Amino acid sequence: MLTPAHLQALDAALGAAPENSRRMLQLGWCRELAEEVRMQLIASGLISADYVAVQCTYFEKSRGHNWLVALHQDLSIPVKMRIEHASLSGWSEKDGALFVQPPVAVLEQLLALRLHIDTCGPEDGALKVIPGSHLNGRLDENDKARAKAGAEAVLCPVAQGAGMAMRPLLLHASSKATGSSRRRVLHFLFGPPALPFGLEWA
């Protein structure tokens, strides 16, 4: 998805970025990149032409800045303001932004694109996913255990400059990095322009 020249420019831009941030779309260069990614996803038939970029999170994992992520689904979305409704739960604030867990019908419409600035192999904490798990809605801990027992997790190495598209409801996890390289990822989230219940994208 990215040319060598583009990767070089991103490397320079990310030099001033925090190691982990959920609010990258506040930066002009990231908004421009999100539009380029959006057009590629439209051309690939993965999203509709009216879809918008609603969030970009930056992850940088290395042996010096390392963590383990247990098997989970991404259930929260960034919104502008709090709306009281029985279908909305799990309100939280992260990095100064407001998040909520909407109904499954909303989450099923979303698409995430993990854009890899560096090559990401097994030793770099590449994602492991349970194929097809996004088709089963929101899963509780017992559901997750059954899904894990019923299907082998698949490791998803990604080449430098490539992207990995996934549904947020897909069960995914990542191990700690064991190699000496960096794993930098820009995790974009795309969704329909309008939300139900009076919600607005942040």
Buried (B, 14 or more C-beta within 10 A) or exposed (E): BBEEEBBEBBEEBBEEBEBEBBBBBEBEEBEEBBEEBBEBBBEEEEBEEEBBBBBBBBBBBBBEEEEEBEBEBBBBBBBEEEBEBEEBEEBEEEEEBBBBBBBBEBBBBBBBBBBBBBBBBBBBBBBBBBEEBBEBBEBEEEBBEEBBEEBEBEEBBBEEBBBBBBBBBBBBBBBEBEEEBBBBBBBBBBBBEEBBBEBEBB
